[in-house]
Amino acid sequence: MPPELAGKLTALLSKPRDIPARQDLMTEGDAPAAMVVMLEGWACRYNILPEGTRQISAFLMPGDCCDLHVSVLTEMDHSIATLTPAKVAHIQRDELNDLLDAEPALMRAFWWMQLVNESVMRAWIVSMGRRDSLQRVGHLMLELYARATAIGLVRDDRLVMPLTQIVIGDALGLTPVHVNRVLRRLREEGVMEIQGGTLTIADSAKLARVTGFDDSYLHRRLKRAA
C-alpha cells in the first residue's frame, strides 16, 4: 500500500486499546459499527456449534484487519477473540466507507486482502478434506511461520507462537491428544518442534515436501493495475 494511503488509513484509527487474552472482539450476530485492526497480539475467527464445540477458521496477527467485510455486511457470521493479550484500534464504518469511496487504490488494496483471506481459506479446506493429520499440522505451522516472518515476528529462526494443542486442534478438526501425537512425531523426525510456546522449524524443505506446502497462495504482493 502506498505510504500516503497508509497514512490516510492510519489517521482514522481510534486510540489503541489493550484487550486481555480470551476475550471476544466481535461476536456472531453483532452488527459491527467499526473495523477492528490488530496492532499487537494474536486472535482468531471462530464459530461455536450447537453442541458447544468450537471451529477456528483463521488466525489473526499484528497488522491484520479483523473484519474487512464491515464496510458491506451488516451482521457478523462468526466471532473474533483474542488468543493473547492484544492491542487493537478501530476504524468507524462510515469513515472507512468515505475513504474507500474517495480512494480507488485503497479499495483495490482491501479487495486484495480479502482475496488473500479467501485463498488461505481454500488451503484450509484442502487440508481438512484431503490432508492427513501430520500434513494438516505441518502445513499450518509453515503457513503461520511464513506469515510471521513477513511481519518480523520470527527472530533467530524462532516464532513465539501462543497456540495450545487445543487451539491447533480446533483449527484442524483434531483432538488435543491427536495433535500431541503429531507434534511428537514431527519432533522425533527432527523437522520441527513447539517447546515452551516457541515454534522452531529445523527442516522447512522437508516439512514442505511432506505437507505439500507452497506459499504462493499467500500472495505476498499486490500487483499494480496497468
TORKOLKOL-234034 format. One record per residue (C-alpha): residue number from 1; residue in one letter; x, y, z. Coordinates in Angstrom, 1 decimal. Layout:
<sites>
<site><num>NUM</num><residu>A</residu><px>X</px><py>Y</py><pz>Z</pz></site>
...
</sites>
This chain:
<sites>
<site><num>1</num><residu>M</residu><px>0.0</px><py>0.0</py><pz>0.0</pz></site>
<site><num>2</num><residu>P</residu><px>1.5</px><py>3.4</py><pz>-0.9</pz></site>
<site><num>3</num><residu>P</residu><px>2.6</px><py>5.4</py><pz>2.1</pz></site>
<site><num>4</num><residu>E</residu><px>0.2</px><py>8.2</py><pz>1.5</pz></site>
<site><num>5</num><residu>L</residu><px>-2.8</px><py>5.8</py><pz>1.5</pz></site>
<site><num>6</num><residu>A</residu><px>-1.5</px><py>4.0</py><pz>4.6</pz></site>
<site><num>7</num><residu>G</residu><px>-1.2</px><py>7.4</py><pz>6.3</pz></site>
<site><num>8</num><residu>K</residu><px>-4.8</px><py>8.3</py><pz>5.5</pz></site>
<site><num>9</num><residu>L</residu><px>-6.0</px><py>4.9</py><pz>6.8</pz></site>
<site><num>10</num><residu>T</residu><px>-3.8</px><py>5.2</py><pz>10.0</pz></site>
<site><num>11</num><residu>A</residu><px>-5.3</px><py>8.7</py><pz>10.6</pz></site>
<site><num>12</num><residu>L</residu><px>-8.7</px><py>7.1</py><pz>11.1</pz></site>
<site><num>13</num><residu>L</residu><px>-7.6</px><py>4.7</py><pz>13.8</pz></site>
<site><num>14</num><residu>S</residu><px>-9.0</px><py>5.2</py><pz>17.2</pz></site>
<site><num>15</num><residu>K</residu><px>-6.9</px><py>5.3</py><pz>20.3</pz></site>
<site><num>16</num><residu>P</residu><px>-5.4</px><py>1.9</py><pz>20.8</pz></site>
<site><num>17</num><residu>R</residu><px>-7.0</px><py>-0.3</py><pz>23.5</pz></site>
<site><num>18</num><residu>D</residu><px>-5.4</px><py>-3.1</py><pz>25.5</pz></site>
<site><num>19</num><residu>I</residu><px>-7.5</px><py>-6.3</py><pz>25.4</pz></site>
<site><num>20</num><residu>P</residu><px>-6.9</px><py>-9.3</py><pz>27.7</pz></site>
<site><num>21</num><residu>A</residu><px>-6.5</px><py>-12.8</py><pz>26.3</pz></site>
<site><num>22</num><residu>R</residu><px>-9.6</px><py>-15.0</py><pz>25.5</pz></site>
<site><num>23</num><residu>Q</residu><px>-11.9</px><py>-12.0</py><pz>25.1</pz></site>
<site><num>24</num><residu>D</residu><px>-14.3</px><py>-11.5</py><pz>22.2</pz></site>
<site><num>25</num><residu>L</residu><px>-13.6</px><py>-8.6</py><pz>19.9</pz></site>
<site><num>26</num><residu>M</residu><px>-16.7</px><py>-9.3</py><pz>17.8</pz></site>
<site><num>27</num><residu>T</residu><px>-19.5</px><py>-11.8</py><pz>18.5</pz></site>
<site><num>28</num><residu>E</residu><px>-21.5</px><py>-13.8</py><pz>16.0</pz></site>
<site><num>29</num><residu>G</residu><px>-24.8</px><py>-11.9</py><pz>15.3</pz></site>
<site><num>30</num><residu>D</residu><px>-23.3</px><py>-8.5</py><pz>16.2</pz></site>
<site><num>31</num><residu>A</residu><px>-24.0</px><py>-5.5</py><pz>13.9</pz></site>
<site><num>32</num><residu>P</residu><px>-20.4</px><py>-4.2</py><pz>13.6</pz></site>
<site><num>33</num><residu>A</residu><px>-20.1</px><py>-0.4</py><pz>13.7</pz></site>
<site><num>34</num><residu>A</residu><px>-16.3</px><py>-0.4</py><pz>13.2</pz></site>
<site><num>35</num><residu>M</residu><px>-13.5</px><py>-2.4</py><pz>11.7</pz></site>
<site><num>36</num><residu>V</residu><px>-11.0</px><py>-3.9</py><pz>14.3</pz></site>
<site><num>37</num><residu>V</residu><px>-7.3</px><py>-3.7</py><pz>13.5</pz></site>
<site><num>38</num><residu>M</residu><px>-4.8</px><py>-5.9</py><pz>15.3</pz></site>
<site><num>39</num><residu>L</residu><px>-1.8</px><py>-3.9</py><pz>16.5</pz></site>
<site><num>40</num><residu>E</residu><px>-0.2</px><py>-6.4</py><pz>18.9</pz></site>
<site><num>41</num><residu>G</residu><px>-1.0</px><py>-10.0</py><pz>19.8</pz></site>
<site><num>42</num><residu>W</residu><px>-2.9</px><py>-12.9</py><pz>18.2</pz></site>
<site><num>43</num><residu>A</residu><px>-6.6</px><py>-13.5</py><pz>17.7</pz></site>
<site><num>44</num><residu>C</residu><px>-8.8</px><py>-16.0</py><pz>15.9</pz></site>
<site><num>45</num><residu>R</residu><px>-12.1</px><py>-16.2</py><pz>14.0</pz></site>
<site><num>46</num><residu>Y</residu><px>-14.3</px><py>-19.0</py><pz>15.3</pz></site>
<site><num>47</num><residu>N</residu><px>-17.8</px><py>-20.4</py><pz>15.4</pz></site>
<site><num>48</num><residu>I</residu><px>-19.5</px><py>-22.3</py><pz>18.3</pz></site>
<site><num>49</num><residu>L</residu><px>-21.5</px><py>-25.3</py><pz>17.1</pz></site>
<site><num>50</num><residu>P</residu><px>-24.9</px><py>-26.2</py><pz>18.8</pz></site>
<site><num>51</num><residu>E</residu><px>-23.2</px><py>-29.0</py><pz>20.9</pz></site>
<site><num>52</num><residu>G</residu><px>-20.6</px><py>-26.4</py><pz>22.2</pz></site>
<site><num>53</num><residu>T</residu><px>-17.6</px><py>-27.4</py><pz>20.2</pz></site>
<site><num>54</num><residu>R</residu><px>-15.5</px><py>-24.7</py><pz>18.5</pz></site>
<site><num>55</num><residu>Q</residu><px>-14.2</px><py>-24.4</py><pz>15.0</pz></site>
<site><num>56</num><residu>I</residu><px>-11.5</px><py>-21.9</py><pz>14.3</pz></site>
<site><num>57</num><residu>S</residu><px>-11.4</px><py>-20.6</py><pz>10.8</pz></site>
<site><num>58</num><residu>A</residu><px>-8.5</px><py>-18.1</py><pz>10.8</pz></site>
<site><num>59</num><residu>F</residu><px>-5.6</px><py>-16.8</py><pz>12.9</pz></site>
<site><num>60</num><residu>L</residu><px>-5.0</px><py>-13.0</py><pz>13.1</pz></site>
<site><num>61</num><residu>M</residu><px>-1.7</px><py>-11.4</py><pz>13.7</pz></site>
<site><num>62</num><residu>P</residu><px>-0.5</px><py>-7.8</py><pz>14.1</pz></site>
<site><num>63</num><residu>G</residu><px>-1.4</px><py>-5.7</py><pz>11.1</pz></site>
<site><num>64</num><residu>D</residu><px>-4.5</px><py>-7.8</py><pz>10.2</pz></site>
<site><num>65</num><residu>C</residu><px>-7.8</px><py>-6.1</py><pz>9.7</pz></site>
<site><num>66</num><residu>C</residu><px>-10.2</px><py>-8.4</py><pz>11.6</pz></site>
<site><num>67</num><residu>D</residu><px>-13.3</px><py>-7.8</py><pz>9.6</pz></site>
<site><num>68</num><residu>L</residu><px>-12.8</px><py>-6.3</py><pz>6.1</pz></site>
<site><num>69</num><residu>H</residu><px>-16.5</px><py>-7.0</py><pz>5.3</pz></site>
<site><num>70</num><residu>V</residu><px>-17.7</px><py>-4.5</py><pz>7.9</pz></site>
<site><num>71</num><residu>S</residu><px>-18.0</px><py>-1.9</py><pz>5.0</pz></site>
<site><num>72</num><residu>V</residu><px>-20.5</px><py>-4.1</py><pz>3.3</pz></site>
<site><num>73</num><residu>L</residu><px>-22.2</px><py>-6.7</py><pz>5.5</pz></site>
<site><num>74</num><residu>T</residu><px>-24.3</px><py>-5.7</py><pz>8.5</pz></site>
<site><num>75</num><residu>E</residu><px>-24.1</px><py>-8.8</py><pz>10.7</pz></site>
<site><num>76</num><residu>M</residu><px>-21.2</px><py>-11.0</py><pz>12.0</pz></site>
<site><num>77</num><residu>D</residu><px>-21.5</px><py>-14.6</py><pz>10.9</pz></site>
<site><num>78</num><residu>H</residu><px>-18.6</px><py>-15.6</py><pz>13.2</pz></site>
<site><num>79</num><residu>S</residu><px>-16.9</px><py>-14.4</py><pz>16.3</pz></site>
<site><num>80</num><residu>I</residu><px>-13.4</px><py>-13.0</py><pz>16.8</pz></site>
<site><num>81</num><residu>A</residu><px>-11.5</px><py>-13.5</py><pz>20.0</pz></site>
<site><num>82</num><residu>T</residu><px>-8.0</px><py>-12.7</py><pz>21.3</pz></site>
<site><num>83</num><residu>L</residu><px>-5.7</px><py>-15.6</py><pz>22.0</pz></site>
<site><num>84</num><residu>T</residu><px>-3.2</px><py>-13.5</py><pz>23.8</pz></site>
<site><num>85</num><residu>P</residu><px>-3.2</px><py>-10.1</py><pz>25.4</pz></site>
<site><num>86</num><residu>A</residu><px>-3.6</px><py>-7.7</py><pz>22.5</pz></site>
<site><num>87</num><residu>K</residu><px>-3.6</px><py>-4.1</py><pz>21.4</pz></site>
<site><num>88</num><residu>V</residu><px>-6.3</px><py>-3.1</py><pz>18.9</pz></site>
<site><num>89</num><residu>A</residu><px>-7.7</px><py>0.0</py><pz>17.3</pz></site>
<site><num>90</num><residu>H</residu><px>-10.9</px><py>0.7</py><pz>15.4</pz></site>
<site><num>91</num><residu>I</residu><px>-12.0</px><py>2.5</py><pz>12.3</pz></site>
<site><num>92</num><residu>Q</residu><px>-15.6</px><py>3.6</py><pz>12.2</pz></site>
<site><num>93</num><residu>R</residu><px>-17.6</px><py>2.1</py><pz>9.4</pz></site>
<site><num>94</num><residu>D</residu><px>-18.9</px><py>5.4</py><pz>8.0</pz></site>
<site><num>95</num><residu>E</residu><px>-15.4</px><py>6.9</py><pz>8.0</pz></site>
<site><num>96</num><residu>L</residu><px>-13.9</px><py>3.8</py><pz>6.3</pz></site>
<site><num>97</num><residu>N</residu><px>-16.6</px><py>3.8</py><pz>3.6</pz></site>
<site><num>98</num><residu>D</residu><px>-16.0</px><py>7.5</py><pz>2.9</pz></site>
<site><num>99</num><residu>L</residu><px>-12.3</px><py>6.9</py><pz>2.5</pz></site>
<site><num>100</num><residu>L</residu><px>-12.8</px><py>3.8</py><pz>0.3</pz></site>
<site><num>101</num><residu>D</residu><px>-15.1</px><py>5.8</py><pz>-2.0</pz></site>
<site><num>102</num><residu>A</residu><px>-12.5</px><py>8.6</py><pz>-2.3</pz></site>
<site><num>103</num><residu>E</residu><px>-9.5</px><py>6.3</py><pz>-2.9</pz></site>
<site><num>104</num><residu>P</residu><px>-9.9</px><py>3.6</py><pz>-5.5</pz></site>
<site><num>105</num><residu>A</residu><px>-6.4</px><py>2.4</py><pz>-4.8</pz></site>
<site><num>106</num><residu>L</residu><px>-7.3</px><py>1.7</py><pz>-1.2</pz></site>
<site><num>107</num><residu>M</residu><px>-10.4</px><py>-0.1</py><pz>-2.3</pz></site>
<site><num>108</num><residu>R</residu><px>-8.2</px><py>-2.3</py><pz>-4.5</pz></site>
<site><num>109</num><residu>A</residu><px>-5.9</px><py>-2.9</py><pz>-1.6</pz></site>
<site><num>110</num><residu>F</residu><px>-8.8</px><py>-4.0</py><pz>0.6</pz></site>
<site><num>111</num><residu>W</residu><px>-10.1</px><py>-6.2</py><pz>-2.2</pz></site>
<site><num>112</num><residu>W</residu><px>-6.6</px><py>-7.8</py><pz>-2.5</pz></site>
<site><num>113</num><residu>M</residu><px>-6.6</px><py>-8.5</py><pz>1.3</pz></site>
<site><num>114</num><residu>Q</residu><px>-10.0</px><py>-10.2</py><pz>1.1</pz></site>
<site><num>115</num><residu>L</residu><px>-8.9</px><py>-12.3</py><pz>-1.9</pz></site>
<site><num>116</num><residu>V</residu><px>-5.8</px><py>-13.4</py><pz>0.1</pz></site>
<site><num>117</num><residu>N</residu><px>-8.1</px><py>-14.4</py><pz>3.0</pz></site>
<site><num>118</num><residu>E</residu><px>-10.2</px><py>-16.4</py><pz>0.6</pz></site>
<site><num>119</num><residu>S</residu><px>-7.1</px><py>-18.1</py><pz>-0.8</pz></site>
<site><num>120</num><residu>V</residu><px>-6.0</px><py>-19.1</py><pz>2.7</pz></site>
<site><num>121</num><residu>M</residu><px>-9.4</px><py>-20.4</py><pz>3.5</pz></site>
<site><num>122</num><residu>R</residu><px>-9.3</px><py>-22.6</py><pz>0.4</pz></site>
<site><num>123</num><residu>A</residu><px>-5.9</px><py>-24.0</py><pz>1.6</pz></site>
<site><num>124</num><residu>W</residu><px>-7.5</px><py>-24.8</py><pz>4.9</pz></site>
<site><num>125</num><residu>I</residu><px>-10.4</px><py>-26.6</py><pz>3.2</pz></site>
<site><num>126</num><residu>V</residu><px>-8.0</px><py>-28.7</py><pz>1.2</pz></site>
<site><num>127</num><residu>S</residu><px>-6.2</px><py>-29.6</py><pz>4.5</pz></site>
<site><num>128</num><residu>M</residu><px>-9.4</px><py>-30.5</py><pz>6.3</pz></site>
<site><num>129</num><residu>G</residu><px>-10.7</px><py>-32.6</py><pz>3.3</pz></site>
<site><num>130</num><residu>R</residu><px>-7.6</px><py>-34.3</py><pz>1.9</pz></site>
<site><num>131</num><residu>R</residu><px>-4.5</px><py>-34.0</py><pz>4.1</pz></site>
<site><num>132</num><residu>D</residu><px>-3.8</px><py>-36.4</py><pz>6.9</pz></site>
<site><num>133</num><residu>S</residu><px>-3.2</px><py>-35.2</py><pz>10.5</pz></site>
<site><num>134</num><residu>L</residu><px>0.5</px><py>-34.8</py><pz>10.2</pz></site>
<site><num>135</num><residu>Q</residu><px>0.2</px><py>-32.9</py><pz>6.9</pz></site>
<site><num>136</num><residu>R</residu><px>-2.5</px><py>-30.7</py><pz>8.4</pz></site>
<site><num>137</num><residu>V</residu><px>-0.4</px><py>-29.7</py><pz>11.4</pz></site>
<site><num>138</num><residu>G</residu><px>2.8</px><py>-29.2</py><pz>9.4</pz></site>
<site><num>139</num><residu>H</residu><px>1.1</px><py>-27.2</py><pz>6.7</pz></site>
<site><num>140</num><residu>L</residu><px>-0.5</px><py>-24.9</py><pz>9.3</pz></site>
<site><num>141</num><residu>M</residu><px>2.8</px><py>-24.4</py><pz>11.1</pz></site>
<site><num>142</num><residu>L</residu><px>4.6</px><py>-23.5</py><pz>7.8</pz></site>
<site><num>143</num><residu>E</residu><px>1.8</px><py>-21.0</py><pz>6.9</pz></site>
<site><num>144</num><residu>L</residu><px>1.9</px><py>-19.3</py><pz>10.3</pz></site>
<site><num>145</num><residu>Y</residu><px>5.7</px><py>-19.2</py><pz>10.2</pz></site>
<site><num>146</num><residu>A</residu><px>5.7</px><py>-17.6</py><pz>6.7</pz></site>
<site><num>147</num><residu>R</residu><px>3.1</px><py>-15.0</py><pz>7.7</pz></site>
<site><num>148</num><residu>A</residu><px>5.0</px><py>-14.2</py><pz>10.9</pz></site>
<site><num>149</num><residu>T</residu><px>8.3</px><py>-13.9</py><pz>9.0</pz></site>
<site><num>150</num><residu>A</residu><px>6.7</px><py>-11.3</py><pz>6.7</pz></site>
<site><num>151</num><residu>I</residu><px>5.9</px><py>-9.0</py><pz>9.6</pz></site>
<site><num>152</num><residu>G</residu><px>9.1</px><py>-9.5</py><pz>11.6</pz></site>
<site><num>153</num><residu>L</residu><px>7.8</px><py>-11.8</py><pz>14.4</pz></site>
<site><num>154</num><residu>V</residu><px>10.4</px><py>-14.6</py><pz>13.7</pz></site>
<site><num>155</num><residu>R</residu><px>13.6</px><py>-13.9</py><pz>15.5</pz></site>
<site><num>156</num><residu>D</residu><px>16.7</px><py>-16.2</py><pz>15.4</pz></site>
<site><num>157</num><residu>D</residu><px>14.6</px><py>-18.7</py><pz>13.4</pz></site>
<site><num>158</num><residu>R</residu><px>12.1</px><py>-19.0</py><pz>16.2</pz></site>
<site><num>159</num><residu>L</residu><px>8.5</px><py>-17.9</py><pz>16.5</pz></site>
<site><num>160</num><residu>V</residu><px>6.8</px><py>-17.3</py><pz>19.8</pz></site>
<site><num>161</num><residu>M</residu><px>3.5</px><py>-18.9</py><pz>19.0</pz></site>
<site><num>162</num><residu>P</residu><px>0.8</px><py>-18.8</py><pz>21.6</pz></site>
<site><num>163</num><residu>L</residu><px>-1.3</px><py>-21.7</py><pz>20.2</pz></site>
<site><num>164</num><residu>T</residu><px>-2.1</px><py>-24.5</py><pz>22.6</pz></site>
<site><num>165</num><residu>Q</residu><px>-2.8</px><py>-28.0</py><pz>21.4</pz></site>
<site><num>166</num><residu>I</residu><px>-6.5</px><py>-27.4</py><pz>22.0</pz></site>
<site><num>167</num><residu>V</residu><px>-6.4</px><py>-24.3</py><pz>19.7</pz></site>
<site><num>168</num><residu>I</residu><px>-4.5</px><py>-26.1</py><pz>17.0</pz></site>
<site><num>169</num><residu>G</residu><px>-7.0</px><py>-29.0</py><pz>17.2</pz></site>
<site><num>170</num><residu>D</residu><px>-9.9</px><py>-26.6</py><pz>17.0</pz></site>
<site><num>171</num><residu>A</residu><px>-8.4</px><py>-25.2</py><pz>13.8</pz></site>
<site><num>172</num><residu>L</residu><px>-7.7</px><py>-28.6</py><pz>12.2</pz></site>
<site><num>173</num><residu>G</residu><px>-10.5</px><py>-30.8</py><pz>13.3</pz></site>
<site><num>174</num><residu>L</residu><px>-8.3</px><py>-32.9</py><pz>15.6</pz></site>
<site><num>175</num><residu>T</residu><px>-8.4</px><py>-33.8</py><pz>19.3</pz></site>
<site><num>176</num><residu>P</residu><px>-5.7</px><py>-32.4</py><pz>21.5</pz></site>
<site><num>177</num><residu>V</residu><px>-4.4</px><py>-35.9</py><pz>22.0</pz></site>
<site><num>178</num><residu>H</residu><px>-4.0</px><py>-36.4</py><pz>18.3</pz></site>
<site><num>179</num><residu>V</residu><px>-2.3</px><py>-33.0</py><pz>17.9</pz></site>
<site><num>180</num><residu>N</residu><px>0.1</px><py>-34.1</py><pz>20.7</pz></site>
<site><num>181</num><residu>R</residu><px>1.0</px><py>-37.3</py><pz>18.9</pz></site>
<site><num>182</num><residu>V</residu><px>1.6</px><py>-35.5</py><pz>15.6</pz></site>
<site><num>183</num><residu>L</residu><px>3.8</px><py>-32.9</py><pz>17.3</pz></site>
<site><num>184</num><residu>R</residu><px>5.8</px><py>-35.6</py><pz>19.0</pz></site>
<site><num>185</num><residu>R</residu><px>6.3</px><py>-37.4</py><pz>15.7</pz></site>
<site><num>186</num><residu>L</residu><px>7.5</px><py>-34.2</py><pz>13.9</pz></site>
<site><num>187</num><residu>R</residu><px>9.9</px><py>-33.5</py><pz>16.8</pz></site>
<site><num>188</num><residu>E</residu><px>11.3</px><py>-37.1</py><pz>16.7</pz></site>
<site><num>189</num><residu>E</residu><px>11.8</px><py>-36.8</py><pz>13.0</pz></site>
<site><num>190</num><residu>G</residu><px>13.8</px><py>-33.6</py><pz>13.5</pz></site>
<site><num>191</num><residu>V</residu><px>11.6</px><py>-31.5</py><pz>11.4</pz></site>
<site><num>192</num><residu>M</residu><px>10.0</px><py>-29.0</py><pz>13.8</pz></site>
<site><num>193</num><residu>E</residu><px>9.0</px><py>-28.6</py><pz>17.4</pz></site>
<site><num>194</num><residu>I</residu><px>7.0</px><py>-26.4</py><pz>19.7</pz></site>
<site><num>195</num><residu>Q</residu><px>8.7</px><py>-26.0</py><pz>23.0</pz></site>
<site><num>196</num><residu>G</residu><px>7.6</px><py>-23.6</py><pz>25.7</pz></site>
<site><num>197</num><residu>G</residu><px>5.3</px><py>-21.8</py><pz>23.3</pz></site>
<site><num>198</num><residu>T</residu><px>8.1</px><py>-21.3</py><pz>20.7</pz></site>
<site><num>199</num><residu>L</residu><px>7.9</px><py>-22.8</py><pz>17.2</pz></site>
<site><num>200</num><residu>T</residu><px>11.2</px><py>-23.9</py><pz>15.6</pz></site>
<site><num>201</num><residu>I</residu><px>11.3</px><py>-25.4</py><pz>12.1</pz></site>
<site><num>202</num><residu>A</residu><px>14.5</px><py>-27.3</py><pz>11.7</pz></site>
<site><num>203</num><residu>D</residu><px>14.0</px><py>-28.5</py><pz>8.2</pz></site>
<site><num>204</num><residu>S</residu><px>11.4</px><py>-26.4</py><pz>6.3</pz></site>
<site><num>205</num><residu>A</residu><px>12.2</px><py>-28.0</py><pz>2.9</pz></site>
<site><num>206</num><residu>K</residu><px>11.5</px><py>-31.5</py><pz>4.2</pz></site>
<site><num>207</num><residu>L</residu><px>8.3</px><py>-30.3</py><pz>6.0</pz></site>
<site><num>208</num><residu>A</residu><px>7.1</px><py>-28.6</py><pz>2.8</pz></site>
<site><num>209</num><residu>R</residu><px>7.7</px><py>-31.8</py><pz>0.8</pz></site>
<site><num>210</num><residu>V</residu><px>5.8</px><py>-33.9</py><pz>3.3</pz></site>
<site><num>211</num><residu>T</residu><px>2.8</px><py>-31.4</py><pz>3.6</pz></site>
<site><num>212</num><residu>G</residu><px>2.7</px><py>-30.1</py><pz>0.0</pz></site>
<site><num>213</num><residu>F</residu><px>3.2</px><py>-26.6</py><pz>1.3</pz></site>
<site><num>214</num><residu>D</residu><px>3.7</px><py>-23.9</py><pz>-1.4</pz></site>
<site><num>215</num><residu>D</residu><px>3.4</px><py>-20.3</py><pz>0.0</pz></site>
<site><num>216</num><residu>S</residu><px>2.2</px><py>-18.9</py><pz>-3.4</pz></site>
<site><num>217</num><residu>Y</residu><px>-1.4</px><py>-19.0</py><pz>-2.0</pz></site>
<site><num>218</num><residu>L</residu><px>-0.4</px><py>-16.3</py><pz>0.4</pz></site>
<site><num>219</num><residu>H</residu><px>0.0</px><py>-13.8</py><pz>-2.5</pz></site>
<site><num>220</num><residu>R</residu><px>2.6</px><py>-11.6</py><pz>-0.9</pz></site>
<site><num>221</num><residu>R</residu><px>2.5</px><py>-8.7</py><pz>-3.3</pz></site>
<site><num>222</num><residu>L</residu><px>-0.4</px><py>-6.6</py><pz>-4.6</pz></site>
<site><num>223</num><residu>K</residu><px>0.1</px><py>-6.1</py><pz>-8.3</pz></site>
<site><num>224</num><residu>R</residu><px>-0.4</px><py>-2.6</py><pz>-9.6</pz></site>
<site><num>225</num><residu>A</residu><px>-3.0</px><py>-2.0</py><pz>-12.3</pz></site>
<site><num>226</num><residu>A</residu><px>-1.6</px><py>-1.5</py><pz>-15.8</pz></site>
</sites>
